[in-house]
């Protein structure tokens, strides 16, 4: 019997909350969530949490903004009700895919377009440096034009400098883009630091999540963050459900997931292949999609696409087609977080994928009804239940990183 422990479940994934409570042998805490007609969220706690350890389970799926705000209000309500410690359990961490820097699809400048002037072509060395950032527009450095003493006869050195650089930058563009590279063209919100600040300000004392899309998110918090691994579950599926799995090939659908895929390949002593995306306009397919190139051999073998998160499924379906074109007999997509938003389900149904395997970190009931036997679901409730039990009892959770649960 676990004492002084209360678990509240948000509205994003009630099935997972129920499974975790069943494993721990406790009843889910009373929590009432309502919405006003204007969309505002109201949360009421029905059980006493004074001097108790509270775990609020809310996955970043569905209507992400609503569920995240619900999580923040619930955490704040628990702290107001004198909870000793509040832990946010987020199997799927929201906003983890948004980069802090705008992504430029043009890629690096092509060599033939990298001329500094029309008379000479650029030569690059190890000492070469990028051009200086734009000077800020201002009133400093005014010089008279044509000897005029009138204020209208002045021009800014900064603006003239900008004009020259603007012409100069034209030569750094890939052909046919029609745009001018002026350095920082836009600012985007740093969602990682913002989400961390919101959770901390709401009163969260601890975060539990799984397979962060970008592990650097842990560094945005000044509270403990336990990033559990889905890899042990995926490895167990491969060894138990893929016949002659060591003859198969582990494939990463992009360079960003290479470390994740190679970790599984090395642990299971399997071959590895990588799909490289070339985003330069010269290699574009004309539809805004990068050209995909396979590095490795999958001919007459089963290919296992390993990824942490699938949303629109554009990447894995295109990767599956490429693998089948290169002679793969079967293609399985094995992923941790299956969001499947938009037309992802229809895309998977029409794709070359033979099966998709994902965890229930996000609700999968509707997806299972649509895909049938083409979708297989792995349960993560045991991992999160064991993590909650160990943290509540002051035990180490390092075992979960290696084995994925009891």
MARKOL-619507 format. One record per residue (C-alpha): x, z, y; residue in three letters. Coordinates in steps of 0.2 Angstrom, whole numbers, plus 5000, padded with zeros to 4 digits. Example, Ala and Ser with C-alpha at 12.3 -4.5 7.8 and 13.67 -1.06 7.14 Angstrom:
<pts>
506250394978ALA 506850364995SER 
</pts>
This chain:
<pts>
500050005000UNK 500749955017UNK 500450085030UNK 500350065049UNK 500249875048UNK 498949765056UNK 498749575054UNK 497749475066UNK 497349295062UNK 497149165076UNK 495949015074UNK 497148885071UNK 497448915052UNK 496249045045UNK 496548995027UNK 498449035028UNK 498049205036UNK 496849245022UNK 498149205009UNK 499549315017UNK 498349465018UNK 497849445000UNK 499649444995UNK 500049595005UNK 498449684999UNK 497749725016UNK 496249675025UNK 496349565040UNK 496149655057UNK 494549635067UNK 494849505081UNK 493449415090UNK 493849265100UNK 492649175111UNK 492649035124UNK 491649025140UNK 490748875145UNK 492248825156UNK 493448835142UNK 494248995145UNK 494749105130UNK 494249285128UNK 494949395115UNK 494349565109UNK 495149685097UNK 493949775085UNK 495249895076UNK 496450025083UNK 498249965084UNK 498950125093UNK 500750155087UNK 500550025073UNK 501549865069UNK 500449715073UNK 500749535066UNK 499849395075UNK 499749235064UNK 499449075074UNK 500148905069UNK 500548775083UNK 499248645077UNK 497548585081UNK 497148605099UNK 498848665103UNK 498648725121UNK 497048825116UNK 497848905101UNK 499448945110UNK 498449025125UNK 497449125112UNK 499049185104UNK 499649245121UNK 498049335125UNK 498049415108UNK 499849485110UNK 499449545127UNK 497849635121UNK 498849725107UNK 500149785119UNK 498849845131UNK 498049935116UNK 499650035113UNK 500349935098UNK 502049995094UNK 502749825090UNK 501949645091UNK 502649505080UNK 502049325083UNK 502049235066UNK 502049045070UNK 502348945054UNK 502348785065UNK 503148825082UNK 502248735096UNK 503148615109UNK 504748615099UNK 504848425099UNK 504848395117UNK 506648365124UNK 507248445140UNK 508048285145UNK 507148115148UNK 507447995134UNK 508047825138UNK 507647695126UNK 508847565133UNK 510347655124UNK 512147625129UNK 512547475140UNK 512947315131UNK 514747265133UNK 514347095139UNK 513247165153UNK 514547305158UNK 515447205171UNK 515847295187UNK 515747135198UNK 515446955195UNK 517246915197UNK 518047025184UNK 517447105168UNK 517547295165UNK 518947365154UNK 518647535147UNK 519947665141UNK 519847845135UNK 520047895153UNK 518547805159UNK 517247905168UNK 515347875172UNK 514947825190UNK 514647965203UNK 512948035205UNK 511947975220UNK 512248055236UNK 510848145244UNK 509948065259UNK 510248165275UNK 510648155293UNK 512548185291UNK 513848045294UNK 512847945307UNK 513847795314UNK 513247675328UNK 512747495324UNK 513547365335UNK 514147485348UNK 512347545352UNK 512147725359UNK 510347735355UNK 509747835340UNK 508847685333UNK 510547595332UNK 511247725319UNK 511247715301UNK 511647845287UNK 513247825278UNK 512347905263UNK 510947765263UNK 512247625265UNK 513247705250UNK 511647705240UNK 511247525244UNK 512947475238UNK 512847575222UNK 511047505219UNK 511747335219UNK 513247395208UNK 512147475195UNK 511147315192UNK 512647255182UNK 512547405170UNK 510747355164UNK 510347265148UNK 509747095150UNK 507847075154UNK 507547255158UNK 507147225176UNK 507547405181UNK 508847485191UNK 509847635184UNK 509847765198UNK 510447915188UNK 509148055187UNK 507447955189UNK 506348105184UNK 506248285179UNK 505348355164UNK 504748535161UNK 505948625150UNK 504648675137UNK 505848775126UNK 506248905139UNK 504548905146UNK 503648945129UNK 504949075126UNK 504649155143UNK 502749155140UNK 502849235123UNK 504049365129UNK 503049405145UNK 501449415135UNK 502349565125UNK 503049485109UNK 504349595102UNK 504849475087UNK 504549295082UNK 504449225064UNK 504349035062UNK 504948905049UNK 506048755051UNK 506148745070UNK 506348555074UNK 507748605086UNK 508648765081UNK 509248785098UNK 507548855103UNK 508149025095UNK 509349035110UNK 507949025122UNK 507349205117UNK 508049375121UNK 507049445107UNK 507449425088UNK 506849265080UNK 506849235061UNK 506849055058UNK 506349045039UNK 506848895029UNK 505648775020UNK 507148705010UNK 507048814995UNK 505248764992UNK 505648574994UNK 507148594982UNK 506048684969UNK 504748544970UNK 506148414968UNK 506848494953UNK 505248534944UNK 504148384948UNK 505348234950UNK 505848164933UNK 507748144932UNK 507848194950UNK 509748184950UNK 509647994948UNK 508547994964UNK 509247974981UNK 508948094996UNK 508647995012UNK 508648055030UNK 507447945040UNK 508547965056UNK 510248035061UNK 509448195068UNK 508848245051UNK 510448205042UNK 511148385041UNK 509448445033UNK 509448305020UNK 511248325016UNK 511048515013UNK 509748475000UNK 510748324992UNK 512348434991UNK 511348584983UNK 510548474970UNK 512148364968UNK 511148204972UNK 511648044981UNK 511248035000UNK 510747885011UNK 510347875030UNK 509247765040UNK 509947725057UNK 508947675072UNK 509647545084UNK 508647565100UNK 509547435111UNK 508447295117UNK 509547165108UNK 508947245091UNK 507147285096UNK 505747215086UNK 504747155101UNK 503447295099UNK 504547435107UNK 505047495090UNK 506947525086UNK 507647415072UNK 508047525056UNK 509547495046UNK 509947575029UNK 511647655026UNK 511747685007UNK 511047604991UNK 509347644984UNK 509047494973UNK 508147524957UNK 508047714961UNK 506847844967UNK 507047874986UNK 506548044993UNK 506248045012UNK 506648225018UNK 506048275036UNK 505548435044UNK 504048375054UNK 502848225053UNK 501648195067UNK 501148005069UNK 502047965053UNK 502747805061UNK 504547845057UNK 504247885038UNK 503047735035UNK 504247615043UNK 505647695033UNK 504647685017UNK 504447495019UNK 506347475022UNK 506747575006UNK 505547464996UNK 506247315004UNK 507947374998UNK 507347394980UNK 506847574979UNK 505647594964UNK 504647734972UNK 504647824989UNK 504148004991UNK 504048085008UNK 504448275007UNK 504248365023UNK 503948545029UNK 502648525043UNK 501348395041UNK 500348375057UNK 499648195054UNK 498848175071UNK 498048015078UNK 497947875065UNK 499347955054UNK 498247965039UNK 497647785039UNK 499447735042UNK 500047825027UNK 498647755016UNK 499147575020UNK 501047615019UNK 502347595005UNK 502347785002UNK 501947834984UNK 501648014988UNK 501848135003UNK 502248314999UNK 502048445013UNK 501848635015UNK 500248715022UNK 501048775038UNK 499648675046UNK 497948655039UNK 497848515025UNK 496148525019UNK 495448365028UNK 497048275025UNK 496948315006UNK 495148245006UNK 495748085014UNK 497348055004UNK 496848124987UNK 498248124975UNK 499348034987UNK 499548204996UNK 500248364987UNK 500348534996UNK 501548674994UNK 501048844998UNK 502148945011UNK 501049105012UNK 502149194999UNK 503749175011UNK 502849235026UNK 502049375017UNK 503749435010UNK 504549415027UNK 503149525035UNK 503349655021UNK 505249665023UNK 505249665042UNK 503949805042UNK 504949905030UNK 506649875039UNK 507349775024UNK 508449625026UNK 507649455026UNK 509249355022UNK 508649335004UNK 507249225010UNK 508449105018UNK 509249065001UNK 507849084989UNK 506249064999UNK 505349214992UNK 505149324977UNK 
</pts>
